[in-house]
Each structure stands twice: as C-alpha cells, then as structure tokens.
Amino acid sequence: MNTLIMASVKLRPAQPADAAGIADTHYRALDRYHEFYGAFFVLAPRDILEKSTPVALEKPENIMLVAVDEESNDVVGIVKYTIEAEKMASTATVEDPASVPAGPPLTAVKEHLKDLWTEFGKRRDEMDECYEKVADGKQHIYIHTLMINPDYQRRGIGGKLLAAVLKRSDEEGIPTFLASTAESIGLYSRMGFESLGAWPIDNEYWAGRIAGLEKELGIAGHEGLQELFKGVGEVEDVMVRWPKKQ
C-alpha cells in the first residue's frame, strides 16, 4: 500500500508558484500549536506563513524541495535547508540597509508580550549555542523546515525528502544539523542523527503566563489558553548527522 502511495509522489525543487501550497502544508503540519504561538504574534500564523513563504522562495541561500502528489499536483511535503559557509572573521560585511525589508518583521511580537517572549526565547538561545559549538564555524548544512501534510504523514515522504538532503551532505562531506520535535526524533534517529541535547517546553505553563499577564492588563482574548493547553508539552532536540564517507 505504501509503495503505491510513494509511487504517486515525486520530489522536485520548489518554484514560486508553489508558495500557497508550501504555506498550507506548513500551516497544517503545525495546526496543534497555532493558538499557543499565535497568542504571541501580531499577525495570525496563517498570515505569517502566507506572507513569509514567497519571501523565503526568493532568497538564493534557501534550498527548498517539495513533495508533490502526482495525481492532484498538490504540495504535500517540504524541506528547506541552507548550506552554511565556513565562518571567516576577515569576510565579515555590513548588511546593505537596502536589502532589509521595510516595516516591522512578519513575526513581530505584541508589545505587551515582548518581555515574556524574550524569556521564552532563552531556550532557543541555548539551543543555538549548542549547535554553534559543535558546528565550530565549519561548513555544514542546516535544515530549517521539514513538514508533511498530516493527510500524508507516516507514508515515507519525510524520509524521502530527508534522504535528498543527506545525499548532498555525504557528497560534500559536511555534517547536517537540525532541531527536532519529539514527534520526528524517531525518523531522524533512523536516518543517522544523534541528539546533542533536549529542551522541553511546558506549553501549559507558558499559556498560563500569557493569560495571567493579559488579565492583569485588562486584555481579553486568551482567558482559556491555559486550559486549552493543559498537559501539553513539547521537546526539541538539537541533532547532528555526520557525513558518510563516499
């Protein structure tokens, strides 16, 4: 059965016309957490993805592959990665102001939640520090996104997309890094990744912090957020997969 499904799915480089399908796949894959993360941002998660995806597709440093259902021609899976060059102190440059998008970032945080978001983000800072220490400034691949449409999950599509990236890793002899969720760590482990450290997220606790702060400020809208995420937690692992010798 799965063989037949895989035969109807093909991989190819992403194209500008895929933007809507990529955004929808990304949105649907993270559906469980939209109300939690969306509480922090000015824009709704769907709006963020619909606006940011075309921008990501235009950036030459982003390498993006899509899995497409050959019957419907729908995008059902995506992987986005970059090849990070070896860091050389002498090549540091000042960013051209003209290259910086005008206006607030798409992931702008609500003003009254900025301090809380900074506190929440300390976990990400620790994860980045862990990854950067092991990368040691050398050339490597970093996988930023691997998402599969929920209707197509557990059918080998994620493994197929990942294998395409790891083939390049092996050909170029460079390691691959990523941050894995608990749901995906089994796949990554089977594909040769090893964990460098795990960082838990207590969504219920942070939802309570959001609701409590907004109650103090007289801001309505997230009174039931803590109850909605009661018992919900995430775990993210920083992972590396070393290249296989050719």
C-alpha positions as CSV (number, residue, x, y, z in Angstrom):
1,M,0.0,0.0,0.0
2,N,2.7,2.5,1.0
3,T,4.7,1.6,-2.1
4,L,1.8,2.6,-4.3
5,I,1.5,5.9,-2.4
6,M,5.2,6.7,-2.7
7,A,5.0,5.9,-6.5
8,S,2.4,8.8,-6.8
9,V,4.6,11.3,-5.0
10,K,7.6,13.0,-6.6
11,L,10.3,15.4,-5.4
12,R,11.4,18.5,-7.2
13,P,12.8,21.9,-6.5
14,A,10.3,24.4,-5.2
15,Q,9.0,27.1,-7.5
16,P,7.4,30.5,-6.8
17,A,4.1,29.0,-7.9
18,D,4.3,26.6,-5.0
19,A,4.1,29.3,-2.4
20,A,0.5,28.8,-1.4
21,G,0.8,25.0,-1.3
22,I,4.0,25.3,0.8
23,A,2.4,27.7,3.2
24,D,-0.7,25.5,3.6
25,T,1.4,22.3,4.2
26,H,3.4,24.2,6.8
27,Y,0.3,25.5,8.5
28,R,-1.5,22.2,8.6
29,A,1.6,20.4,9.9
30,L,1.7,22.7,13.0
31,D,-2.0,23.0,13.5
32,R,-1.9,21.8,17.1
33,Y,0.2,24.7,18.3
34,H,-1.2,27.7,16.3
35,E,-3.3,29.1,19.2
36,F,-0.3,28.9,21.5
37,Y,2.3,30.6,19.3
38,G,-0.3,32.8,17.7
39,A,-1.0,34.4,21.1
40,F,2.4,36.0,21.0
41,F,2.4,37.4,17.5
42,V,0.7,40.5,15.9
43,L,-0.2,38.5,12.8
44,A,-2.0,35.2,12.8
45,P,0.1,32.1,12.0
46,R,-1.6,31.6,8.6
47,D,-0.9,35.2,7.6
48,I,2.7,34.9,8.7
49,L,3.2,31.8,6.6
50,E,1.3,33.1,3.6
51,K,3.4,36.3,3.6
52,S,6.8,34.8,4.5
53,T,6.8,31.8,2.1
54,P,7.1,33.9,-1.1
55,V,10.0,35.8,0.5
56,A,11.7,32.6,1.5
57,L,11.4,31.3,-2.0
58,E,13.2,34.4,-3.4
59,K,16.2,34.1,-1.2
60,P,19.0,32.4,-3.1
61,E,20.5,30.9,0.1
62,N,17.4,28.9,0.7
63,I,17.3,25.4,-0.9
64,M,13.8,24.1,-0.9
65,L,12.4,20.8,-2.2
66,V,8.7,19.9,-2.4
67,A,7.0,16.5,-2.4
68,V,4.1,16.7,-4.9
69,D,1.2,14.3,-5.3
70,E,1.3,13.4,-9.0
71,E,-2.4,12.9,-9.2
72,S,-3.6,16.1,-7.7
73,N,-0.3,18.1,-8.2
74,D,-0.7,19.3,-4.6
75,V,2.3,20.1,-2.5
76,V,2.2,17.5,0.4
77,G,5.7,17.9,1.9
78,I,8.5,20.4,2.1
79,V,12.1,20.6,3.2
80,K,14.1,23.8,3.4
81,Y,17.8,24.0,4.2
82,T,20.8,26.2,3.8
83,I,24.5,25.4,3.3
84,E,26.3,27.4,5.9
85,A,29.7,28.5,4.7
86,E,32.8,28.2,6.9
87,K,33.0,31.3,9.1
88,M,36.0,33.5,8.4
89,A,36.5,36.6,10.6
90,S,38.1,38.5,7.7
91,T,35.0,38.2,5.4
92,A,32.5,39.9,7.8
93,T,30.5,42.5,6.0
94,V,28.0,45.2,6.9
95,E,24.5,44.4,5.7
96,D,23.2,46.7,3.0
97,P,20.3,48.7,4.5
98,A,18.5,48.5,1.1
99,S,18.4,44.7,1.5
100,V,16.5,44.8,4.8
101,P,12.7,44.7,4.3
102,A,10.9,47.9,5.4
103,G,8.4,47.9,8.3
104,P,8.0,45.5,11.2
105,P,9.0,41.8,10.8
106,L,6.3,39.4,10.0
107,T,6.9,37.6,13.3
108,A,6.5,40.9,15.3
109,V,5.5,40.1,18.9
110,K,2.7,42.0,20.6
111,E,4.1,44.9,22.6
112,H,2.7,43.8,25.9
113,L,4.2,40.3,25.5
114,K,7.7,41.2,24.3
115,D,9.4,40.6,27.7
116,L,7.7,37.3,28.1
117,W,8.7,36.3,24.6
118,T,12.3,37.2,25.4
119,E,12.1,35.0,28.5
120,F,10.5,32.1,26.4
121,G,13.2,32.6,23.8
122,K,16.1,31.8,26.2
123,R,15.6,28.1,25.4
124,R,16.2,28.9,21.7
125,D,19.3,30.8,22.5
126,E,20.7,27.8,24.4
127,M,19.9,25.5,21.5
128,D,21.6,27.8,19.1
129,E,24.7,27.9,21.4
130,C,24.8,24.1,21.5
131,Y,24.5,23.8,17.7
132,E,27.1,26.5,17.0
133,K,29.6,25.0,19.4
134,V,29.5,21.6,17.6
135,A,29.4,23.2,14.1
136,D,32.6,25.1,15.2
137,G,32.4,27.6,12.4
138,K,32.9,24.9,9.7
139,Q,30.8,24.5,6.6
140,H,27.6,22.5,7.2
141,I,24.0,22.0,6.2
142,Y,21.2,23.3,8.4
143,I,17.7,22.0,7.9
144,H,15.3,24.8,8.9
145,T,12.0,23.1,7.9
146,L,10.7,19.6,7.2
147,M,6.9,19.5,7.1
148,I,4.5,16.9,5.8
149,N,0.7,17.4,5.2
150,P,-1.0,15.5,8.0
151,D,-3.0,13.5,5.4
152,Y,0.3,12.2,4.0
153,Q,2.2,11.6,7.2
154,R,3.6,8.1,8.1
155,R,4.0,7.2,4.4
156,G,7.7,7.7,4.0
157,I,7.6,11.2,2.4
158,G,9.6,12.8,5.2
159,G,12.3,10.2,4.9
160,K,12.4,10.7,1.1
161,L,12.9,14.5,1.5
162,L,15.4,14.0,4.2
163,A,17.4,11.5,2.2
164,A,17.7,14.0,-0.6
165,V,19.4,16.5,1.8
166,L,21.6,13.8,3.3
167,K,22.8,12.7,-0.1
168,R,24.2,16.2,-0.6
169,S,25.7,16.1,2.9
170,D,27.6,12.9,2.0
171,E,28.7,14.1,-1.4
172,E,30.1,17.3,0.0
173,G,31.4,15.7,3.2
174,I,29.8,18.1,5.6
175,P,27.5,17.5,8.6
176,T,23.8,18.3,8.8
177,F,22.2,20.0,11.8
178,L,18.5,20.5,12.7
179,A,16.2,21.0,15.7
180,S,13.8,18.0,16.0
181,T,10.4,17.8,17.7
182,A,9.6,14.7,19.8
183,E,7.3,13.5,17.0
184,S,10.1,13.5,14.5
185,I,13.0,12.3,16.6
186,G,12.4,8.6,15.6
187,L,12.7,9.4,11.9
188,Y,15.9,11.5,12.4
189,S,17.5,8.8,14.6
190,R,16.8,6.2,12.0
191,M,18.4,8.4,9.4
192,G,21.6,8.6,11.4
193,F,21.1,11.8,13.5
194,E,22.3,11.9,17.1
195,S,21.0,14.2,19.8
196,L,23.2,16.9,21.2
197,G,20.7,18.0,23.9
198,A,17.0,18.2,24.6
199,W,14.9,21.3,25.6
200,P,11.4,20.8,26.9
201,I,8.6,23.3,26.6
202,D,5.7,23.3,29.1
203,N,3.0,24.9,26.9
204,E,0.5,24.8,29.8
205,Y,2.8,26.9,32.0
206,W,3.6,29.5,29.3
207,A,-0.1,29.7,28.2
208,G,-0.9,30.5,31.9
209,R,1.8,33.2,31.9
210,I,0.2,34.8,28.8
211,A,-3.3,34.6,30.1
212,G,-2.3,35.9,33.6
213,L,-0.4,38.9,32.2
214,E,-3.2,39.8,29.9
215,K,-5.7,39.5,32.7
216,E,-3.6,42.0,34.8
217,L,-3.5,44.4,31.8
218,G,-7.2,44.0,31.2
219,I,-6.7,42.5,27.7
220,A,-9.3,39.9,26.7
221,G,-8.9,37.1,24.2
222,H,-6.8,34.3,25.8
223,E,-8.7,33.6,29.0
224,G,-9.0,29.9,28.2
225,L,-5.5,29.4,26.7
226,Q,-4.0,27.6,29.7
227,E,-7.0,25.2,29.9
228,L,-6.7,24.6,26.1
229,F,-3.0,23.5,26.5
230,K,-3.5,21.7,29.8
231,G,-1.0,18.8,29.9
232,V,0.6,19.8,26.6
233,G,4.3,19.9,26.2
234,E,6.9,19.9,23.5
235,V,10.5,18.6,23.4
236,E,13.1,19.9,20.9
237,D,16.4,18.2,20.4
238,V,19.4,19.7,18.7
239,M,20.7,17.0,16.4
240,V,23.6,16.3,14.1
241,R,24.2,13.8,11.4
242,W,27.8,13.3,10.3
243,P,28.5,12.6,6.6
244,K,29.2,9.1,5.4
245,K,32.4,8.5,3.6
246,Q,32.0,8.2,-0.2
